[in-house]
Amino acid sequence: MRYLSRKSSGIWYFRYQIPKAFQTQFSNRTEFKRSLHTRDYQRAVLLALKLELELRQKIADPENQFDSTHTNVEPVLESATTQCRLQESKSSTGDLKGFTYEEAKKPSIELEDALASYAKEKRAKNVGESSIKDVASNVRLVHALIGTTNLCEVTRDDVMDAIELLRSLPKDLNNPRNRKYFGGMTVLEAIERNKEFGLLTILDVTTARYIQRGLVA
């Protein structure tokens, strides 16, 4: 996974190169580095993911004070988050001479619009269709768990809840051999039903990949 490195002691570290344009928000630091205090790779992946999400939230919202002692998370798509904030800042306009004001509109960026932009960008870089479809499938699954297609409505609590739900997602959910268990069910229904069946669930590394793809798509 990106941003992970391991010392000779076996302890995993998180290292994030802060984009030059945003270094002033981090006291002109060029890199954020922190020990994750674990030798377990899967645990390190989840901790690194939470730190990455919080750093990206700080970049998207300069007024939010990043606390490196916590690993809370915020929204799913960084670029979409920035667009949501831009929409929000432009949603209220006025004409002092005419004393007329437009009622503030709730920011909205639809998931499928974001995925269409993502696909267009990746095709321009000659990324294969199977890879694009795989990422889109992962992102749709995450948002099915969150319960909204408006990216501007996603909160840090939504992402945390999605992470916990993903850790209970049955492994190989769409495999034909599992159709007898989960055929015709939504993702949430399959997670709930698996509490009864007790089948294997996806690894933490896979959970991190789902969320991370949602973050960078």
N, C-alpha and C positions, 0 to 999 in steps of 0.2 A: 504493500500500500504506500501511496505517496506520503511524504513527510515523516516517515518512520525510519529511525536508525538505531542500531544496537551497539552498546559499548562492549568491551571485552569482558566485563563483569556479567554480561547477559541482560542487563537492564535496558529496556526500550526507552528511547527519547523521541519527543515530537519536535520537529524543526520546520518552520514555516518562513519562507522568504517573503517579506512584506513588499508589495509593489511600491515602486519609488513614489508614485503619485500620492500614496497614503501614509508614507513614513512619518509625516508630521503628526499624525494622529497617535503615533506610538513613540513619542519623544525622540523622533528621528532614528529609531532603531531600524536596521535593515533586516533583522531576523528575529523571530520569536522562537526561543528554545526552552524546553521544559522536560524534566525527567518524569516519566509516567510511573515510576516506582513499581514496575512489574517485569517479570521475566516471561510472562505468559503472552504469547503473540495475539491470541484472539481478544484478550482483555485490552491489550495495547491498541489494537485496531479500533475498538469502540471508544476508548478514551481519546485517541487521536482524532477520530471523527467528530466527537463532541467539541473538542478544542477548535478544530477547523471551522465548524459551523459558527461558533461564537466569534471567532476572529472575523469571519466573513460578515457577520451581523454588525460588528463594530465598524467595518469598512463601509457597509451600506448605510449605517446610521451613526455619524460622527458624534452625536450628542450622547449616545449610549456609552457608559463607562465600562470598558472591558476589565473584568476582574480575573486575572490569571489563576486565582486559587479555586475557581469554580469552572464547571464544564456544562453550563446550561446552553441550550441551543435555541435558535430562532428559525428563520424561514427556509423554504426548500430551494428555490432558484435564486441565486445571488443577483443575476442580471434582472430577473423579474422583480425582485424586491426593490432594486433601485428604481425601476420603471414605476412601480406602485407609488413610491415616495414622490417621484416627479409628478405623477398624475394628481396626487393628493395636494401638492403645493400649487398646482395650476387650476384646481377644481373650483376655486372661488374667485370670480372676476367682478370688477365693478366699474361703473362710469360715474364719476363724481358729479359731472355736469347734469346728467340726466337722472341722477339718484336711482339708478337701476342696478341691481345685482343679480347675478346668476346663482341659483341655489347650489350649494356644494354637492358635487357628485361623488359617490363612493368609488374609489379606484377599483379597476377591474382588469385583470389580464387572465384570459382563459387558457387552461392547460393545453388544449389542442392548438391554439395559436402559437404558444411558446414552443411546442413540439415541432410545429411546421417550420418555424424559424430555425430551430436547432437542426432539423433535417436538411434544410436548404444550405445552411452554413457547412455542414459536414459533407454534403455532396460536392460542394465547391472545392473541398479539400480531398476529394476522391476517397472518402470513407465508404466502405462497403454497405450495401443495403441491409444485410443481415445484422451488422453491428448497430446500425441506426434503429432498426426494428427492435432489437434486443434491449437497447437503452429505453426506447419509448415504452416498451412493455413493462419494464421495471418501474419507470416513473408513474405510469398509469396505476400500477398496483399500489404504490405508496400513497397516491392521492385517493384511491378507493378506500384505503384504511383511514385516511384523514377525513374524508367525507365532504370534500369540496373540490370543484374544478376551477375556482377563482383563486389564483395564486396569491392575490393580495389579502386574502382572508386567513392565510396560514399563519399560525402563531408558533412560538417556541414550544408551548405545551403540546400542540398538535404533533410536532415532530418527535418529541419525547415519547408520546403515546404510540406513535407509529413504530418507533424503534422497538418498544416493548412488544407490540403485536407481531412485528416481523420475527422476533425471536421465537414466537410460538407457531410460525407458519410451517405447515407440513412440508417435508422435503419432497421434491419431485411431484409437486401438486398436480401438474398437468400431464404426468405420465399416464398412459392408458391403463396401466395396472392399478392405478389408484382411482380410476373412474368409479369403481364400485363403492368407494368410500365417500368421494367428494363430487361426483358427477352432478352438474347442474347447480352447484352451490356457488355463492359469492365467496370472496376471499375471507370475509369476516365469519361467514357461516362455517367455512372449512376449518378455520382456526378454532372455533367453538366446538365443532364436532370432534376434532382431534383430541380434545380433552377426554373424550370417551374412548377413542381408539388407542391413544398413546403411541402413535407412529413417530418416527424420527422427524425432528424439525431441522430447519436450515441452520448452518453454522453462523456464529457471530461475524465471521469474515464476510459471509454472504449478505447478512443483514447490513453491514457497513457498506457493501457495494451498492445495494439497493438505494440507501439513503444518499450516498455520495453521488451516484448518478443523477438523482433528483436535484442535487445541489448544483452540479456543473452543467446540466443539459441546457 
